[in-house]
Amino acid sequence: MQLRVRPRVWIGVVIVVGYVALVSLTQQLSGVPYPDLGDSGSTLFRGVGISLVLGTVALAIVTTLLGWWRPAMRDRHRATSRWPLIAPALMTVLLVLNLVGTDWAAYNVGFFAASLVLLLVGFTEEIATRGLLVTGLRSRLGEGWVWFLSSLAFGLIHYANVVNGQDFGRTSFQVLSAFLFGTVLYILRRVTGTLFWAMVLHALWDFAVFATGKGTPSPITNMGGLELAVGVFALVAVWWVIRDSNERLTDIVLRRHAGYSR
C-alpha cells in the first residue's frame, strides 16, 4: 500500500491525542462511574467496550486514509540481537500466572463476553502509539527518541483514567508501569519486525490483569514487583535493539512508497 500522506511527527501526536479524547469522552457519556466498571457485563461493555469499538473503527479508518498500514505494522529491518526477547517472554509467563490464578468461578457468561471486548485495547493502543506515532516520529528522529517518546506517550495516555475517576497517585504508578511495559512491547516489535505480536501480548496482558480483579484471585497473581523488575530489565535490553537500527523514514525511503504530492 502506498503512503497517501507523508509521515509527520505532528500527525502521530494528533492521532494519539484524538484517540484518548474519543475514548475518554465516550466513557464519560456512558454514565458508568470508574469504580463500577466491573460490576456487571452491562456496565463493563457500556463503560469501556463501546469506547474501544469506536476507537478501533476510527483508528482503522485513519490508518487507511493515511496509507500508513505498512510502516505502522512492520519495520524494514529486524533488530539483530534476539536475547532482549527475554523481557516479553517473562511478561508472558506472568500473564499465564495471572490467568491461572483468576477466580473464574466469579465470572458469568455476560461478564466474560464483555471482558473479551477488552482485547481490542491491544489493537487500539498499539496502533496509536507504537504504530502511527512511531511512524510519525521516524520521519524526523533517531530510533532512541522513537522508543523513548512512543513509550512515554503510552504511559501518559493512562492519565486519562484520572478524568474517569481513578485516584491520581494510583494512576501515576500505572503511568510508570505502562512506560516500562511499553518498552517491553517496543522490544517485541523491533526483534520480530512486526507490531502484531505486541498487539497480542498487550491485549492478553490487559485482559489477564483485569480478570484478577474479579472475585478472589490466587496469591500468585500478586506480582507487581516482578512486573517492575522485568520492566527495568527491558530498560537495559532496549539499547541492543536500538543500536545500529535503520528505521528512519528518509526522503529516499519515502519516495519508494509515495502516493502523495511532495
Secondary structure, 3 states (H helix, E strand, C coil): CCECCCCCHHHHHHHHHHHHHHHHHHHHHCCCCHHHCCCCHHHHHHHHHHHHHHHHHHHHHHHHHHCCHHHHHECCCCCCCCHHHHHHHHHHHHHHHHHHHCCHHHCCHHHHHHHHHHHHHHHHHHHHHHHHHHHHHCCCCCHHHHHHHHHHHHHHHHHHHHHCCCCHHHHHHHHHHHHHHHHHHHHHHHHHCECHHHHHHHHHHHHHHHHCCCCCCCHHHCCHHHHHHHHHHHHHHHHHHHCCCCCCCCHHHHHHCECCCC
